[in-house]
């Protein structure tokens, strides 16, 4: 068994390894770092209604046309809409409704005039500036349209994607189960961390380094422990690891010395 370059090893993995990862559904609160298993479509519009971008008065834009400081237009304020509440009725010609930033526009309104361009006395409102249809309005579905592709399969979920899913009310996410990577270090010179270090021995560095890499890329790890240079024990450990792991990573034993048994063990396993 000849040693491969890193690029050759990658090519062989892509050619011969056909992973069949299972899918599970996890709570949105636990989905960060996971990989999306299927495309997600938006179940609602965002925003779900026309909403005001400013504090001001919801109006029919046509009622303000021609308004200026010398010739204001006069409207009647009929009601108000606070953020989080819904309008009590539709808006008719010549009427206005006070709205706060983020509040829903009443049906019939198509623009919002900022408070700065008005003067109110009782329920009478003088408007000193014309507004165009859609001005100061965030239209329903302008951020996310219902039915549009929200996220595509194989997306790794970061806080950005978690927030995006929360915005459309998704609380459970289909993700691939995290692959299990079994890690095995070989060599009679290795000692577990935390134990006394006899002369001639070294601590097992590779197992913990690999463990950290495995976790960092979103997989689960399983430590198979340390194995001396024994053909039978090395073969047994690898077979045990393959029972419930998707990948077994073996550190050491790959050179051409008499005690480097990994190539012959792998050859014997087919």
C-alpha positions in Angstrom: 0.0 0.0 0.0 1.7 3.2 -1.2 1.3 6.5 0.6 -1.0 9.1 -1.2 -0.7 12.8 -1.4 -3.4 14.9 0.2 -5.0 15.7 -3.2 -4.9 12.0 -4.2 -6.6 11.0 -0.9 -9.3 13.6 -1.4 -10.0 12.4 -4.9 -10.3 8.8 -3.8 -12.7 9.8 -1.0 -14.9 11.7 -3.4 -14.8 8.8 -5.9 -15.4 5.8 -3.6 -17.1 7.1 -0.5 -20.9 7.5 -0.9 -22.3 8.7 2.4 -25.9 8.0 3.1 -26.6 10.4 6.0 -30.0 10.2 7.7 -32.2 13.2 8.2 -33.6 14.4 11.5 -35.7 17.3 12.6 -34.3 19.5 15.4 -35.7 22.6 17.2 -34.7 25.9 15.7 -32.9 26.7 18.9 -30.6 23.7 18.4 -30.0 24.1 14.6 -27.0 26.4 14.5 -24.0 24.7 12.9 -26.1 21.9 11.4 -26.5 21.3 7.6 -29.9 21.7 6.0 -31.2 18.5 4.5 -33.8 20.0 2.1 -34.8 23.3 0.5 -37.0 25.5 2.7 -39.8 27.7 1.3 -41.2 30.7 3.1 -44.7 29.8 4.6 -45.6 33.5 5.0 -44.9 36.9 3.6 -42.5 39.1 5.4 -43.6 41.6 6.4 -47.0 39.9 6.6 -48.9 43.2 6.0 -48.2 46.7 4.7 -46.5 48.6 7.5 -45.3 52.1 8.1 -41.6 53.0 8.0 -42.1 56.1 10.1 -44.3 57.8 12.7 -46.9 59.7 10.8 -50.3 59.6 9.2 -51.6 56.9 6.9 -53.4 58.5 4.0 -54.5 58.0 0.4 -51.7 59.6 -1.5 -54.2 61.2 -3.9 -55.6 63.3 -1.1 -52.2 65.0 -0.6 -51.4 65.9 -4.3 -50.7 69.6 -4.7 -50.1 70.1 -0.9 -47.4 72.7 0.1 -46.8 75.1 2.9 -48.8 77.8 1.2 -51.7 75.6 0.3 -52.0 72.6 2.7 -54.5 69.9 2.2 -56.9 69.2 5.2 -57.8 65.7 6.2 -59.7 64.3 9.2 -57.9 61.9 11.6 -60.3 59.1 12.3 -58.3 56.7 14.5 -54.8 55.5 15.3 -52.8 52.3 14.9 -50.0 51.3 17.3 -47.4 48.8 16.4 -48.6 45.3 17.3 -52.3 46.2 16.8 -54.6 46.1 13.7 -56.6 48.9 12.2 -60.2 49.1 13.3 -61.5 49.9 9.8 -60.6 50.9 6.3 -59.6 54.4 5.4 -62.0 56.5 3.2 -61.3 59.5 1.0 -60.3 62.6 2.9 -59.4 60.6 6.0 -56.1 59.9 7.8 -55.0 57.5 10.6 -52.1 58.1 13.0 -49.6 55.2 12.7 -46.4 54.5 14.6 -43.2 53.0 13.0 -43.9 49.4 12.2 -47.7 49.6 12.5 -50.0 48.1 10.0 -51.6 50.4 7.4 -55.3 50.4 7.3 -57.0 49.1 4.1 -57.5 52.0 1.7 -54.2 53.8 2.7 -51.3 53.7 0.3 -48.8 56.1 1.8 -47.6 57.6 5.1 -46.9 61.3 5.6 -44.3 62.1 8.2 -45.4 64.0 11.3 -42.9 66.7 10.4 -44.9 67.7 7.4 -48.2 68.1 9.2 -50.0 70.2 11.8 -52.8 68.7 13.8 -55.5 70.5 15.7 -58.0 68.1 17.3 -59.1 65.7 14.5 -58.2 68.0 11.7 -54.8 67.5 10.0 -53.1 69.9 7.7 -50.7 68.3 5.3 -47.9 70.5 3.9 -46.2 68.0 1.5 -47.5 65.7 -1.1 -46.6 62.0 -0.9 -46.5 59.4 -3.6 -48.2 56.0 -3.5 -46.0 53.6 -1.5 -44.0 56.4 0.2 -42.8 55.5 3.7 -44.5 52.1 3.3 -42.9 48.7 3.6 -45.0 46.5 1.4 -46.3 43.1 2.3 -43.8 40.4 1.2 -41.2 43.0 0.1 -38.5 41.3 2.3 -39.6 37.7 1.8 -42.4 36.5 -0.5 -44.6 33.6 0.6 -43.6 30.4 -1.4 -40.1 31.7 -2.3 -37.0 29.6 -1.6 -35.8 30.7 1.8 -32.8 28.4 2.1 -31.3 25.6 -0.1 -30.3 22.1 1.0 -26.7 21.7 2.1 -26.6 25.2 3.7 -24.6 25.2 7.0 -26.8 27.1 9.4 -25.3 30.2 11.1 -27.0 32.7 13.3 -28.0 34.6 10.1 -30.0 31.6 8.8 -31.5 31.0 12.3 -32.8 34.5 12.3 -34.2 34.2 8.8 -36.1 31.0 9.7 -37.5 32.7 12.9 -38.8 35.6 10.8 -41.1 33.2 8.9 -42.2 31.2 12.0 -40.2 28.0 11.4 -39.5 26.3 14.7 -38.3 22.9 13.5 -35.6 22.3 10.9 -34.8 19.2 8.7 -31.0 18.6 9.0 -28.6 15.8 8.3 -27.7 13.7 11.3 -24.2 14.6 12.4 -21.7 12.1 11.0 -19.9 10.0 13.7 -16.1 9.9 13.3 -14.3 7.3 15.3 -10.7 8.2 16.2 -8.0 5.7 16.9 -4.3 6.3 17.8 -1.7 3.6 17.5 1.7 3.1 19.1 3.2 1.6 22.3 4.8 4.9 23.1 1.5 6.7 23.7 0.0 7.6 27.1 -3.4 9.0 27.9 -3.4 12.6 29.1 -3.8 13.0 32.8 -1.7 9.9 33.6 2.0 9.9 34.8 4.4 10.0 31.9 7.1 7.3 32.1 10.5 7.8 30.5 10.4 7.0 26.8 6.7 7.7 26.5 4.8 10.7 25.0 1.2 11.9 25.6 -1.4 11.2 23.0 -1.7 14.5 21.1 -3.3 13.3 17.8 -6.5 11.9 19.3 -7.4 15.2 20.9 -6.4 17.3 18.0 -8.5 15.2 15.7 -11.4 15.3 18.1 -11.3 19.1 18.1 -11.2 19.2 14.3 -14.2 16.8 14.1 -16.3 18.9 16.5 -15.3 22.1 14.7 -16.7 20.9 11.4 -20.0 19.8 13.0 -19.5 16.1 13.4 -19.6 13.9 16.4 -16.5 12.0 17.6 -15.9 8.7 19.3 -12.6 8.0 20.8 -11.5 4.3 20.4 -8.6 4.7 22.7 -4.9 3.7 22.2 -3.8 0.6 20.5 -0.2 -0.9 20.7 1.4 -2.4 17.5 -0.8 -5.5 17.4 -2.3 -6.7 14.1 -5.2 -8.4 15.9 -6.0 -5.6 18.3 -5.8 -2.9 15.6 -8.0 -4.9 13.2 -10.5 -5.5 16.1 -10.7 -1.8 17.0 -11.2 -0.7 13.4 -14.0 -3.2 12.9 -15.6 -2.1 16.2 -15.4 1.5 15.2 -17.1 0.8 11.8 -20.2 -0.7 13.6 -21.6 2.7 14.5 -19.3 5.3 13.0 -19.5 6.7 9.5 -15.7 7.2 9.3 -12.8 5.7 11.2 -9.6 7.9 11.4 -6.4 6.1 12.4 -3.4 8.0 13.5 0.0 6.3 13.2 1.2 3.0 11.9 1.4 4.1 8.3 5.2 4.0 7.6 7.2 1.0 6.3 8.7 -0.1 9.6 8.1 -3.6 11.0 5.7 -2.3 13.6 3.7 -0.1 11.2 0.8 -2.5 10.7 -2.0 -0.3 9.4 -1.5 -0.9 5.7 -1.5 -4.7 6.1 -4.5 -4.5 8.4 -6.5 -2.4 5.9 -5.5 -4.7 3.1 -6.7 -7.8 5.0 -10.1 -6.0 5.5 -10.6 -5.5 1.8 
